[in-house]
Amino acid sequence: MICRGREVSTETEAQIVQAYTTEGMSVHLLHMRHYPVSRRQIEEMLRKQGVLRARSTPRSADPSPEEIEERAAEIRQAWTEEEARKRWVGRSAQFFQSSLVGER
């Protein structure tokens, strides 16, 4: 069952739009100030007025494996030789077999 949003008076709607446009308040802060009006209702009324801003942190796609490798190479170039030795896993591979396990 989907809960319907509460009715918002035109006065409250005007206050929300004004605070969003003139004070630069976020949808989150408007929701906190005008609870129980939902964030979705606030976004819809701002979109209807044509004043809804784009997200400040846009959702981006994950980097490709090539982009990851390229960025990792850039980071590794800044390492000193000592730091590279500390960070390199498996550089001096050693084989250890416990006498408790038995023959291989």
N, C-alpha and C positions, 0 to 999 in steps of 0.2 A: 504494500500500500504506500503510495506516495503522499507525503504531507503537503498540503497546499500552503503557500505563503500567506501571511497575514496581509490584510488590506492596509495600504499606506496612504495616509491623507495627502492631499496636494500640498499642504503646508510643510509636512515632513519631507516630501519629495523635493520641494523647492530648497529647503535647508540643506539636504544632502547634495544636490547639484551645486549649490552655491559654495558649500564647504569644499567640494571636490575641485571646482574650477578656480576659486579665488584663493583659498588657503592651501591648495595643493595636497589635501589629505588623501591618503590611500584608501582603497576599498576596505581593507582590513580595519583601519582606524574608524572609518565611517560605520562599519558593522558594529564595532565595539561601542560607539557613541549612540547609535540608534537601534540597539538590540530591542526587540526580537526581529527586526527586519533582517532577512538573510543576505549574505554576500551576493548570491545569485540574483536576488531582487534588485540590489543596488547596482550590480553590473548591467542588468537589463534596463533599468531606468536611465542610467548614464549612456548606454548604447542608443536608446530611443532618442535621447536629447542630442546625440552626436558628439558627445564630449569625452567619451571613454578613451583614455590614453593607452598606448601600446604597453605591453609588459616591460618592466625595467630590466628583467633578466629573462630574455627569450629562451625558450627551450630549444636546445640545439641537438642535433644528432650526435651519436657517439663517433669518436674519431675512427678513421679506417686503420687497419693494421699498418699501412704504409706511413700514415701520419704519426702513429705511435712510435714506430721505429725511427723516423726522422727526428722527432722531439727527443727521444732517448739518446740518440747519437749526439745531438746538440748539448745535452746535459753532461754526457760522458766526456766531451771535449774539454769542459771546464775543470775536470778532476785533475788533481796532481797525480804523479805516478804512485805515490804512497797511498793516496785515497783509492785509486783504481785497484791496487793490490788488495786493500781491505774489503772492497766491495765485490770483487770478482769471486763468484761462487763456483767451485769446482775447478779452479785453475790448476791446483796440484792435487789431482785425484789420487786418493790412497785407497787401498783395499784392506779391509780389516775383517777377519773372520774370528769369531770367538771360539775358544777351545771347548766351550760348553755346548756348542751346537753340533759339532762333529765334522766329518769330512764333507767336502763339497762334491 
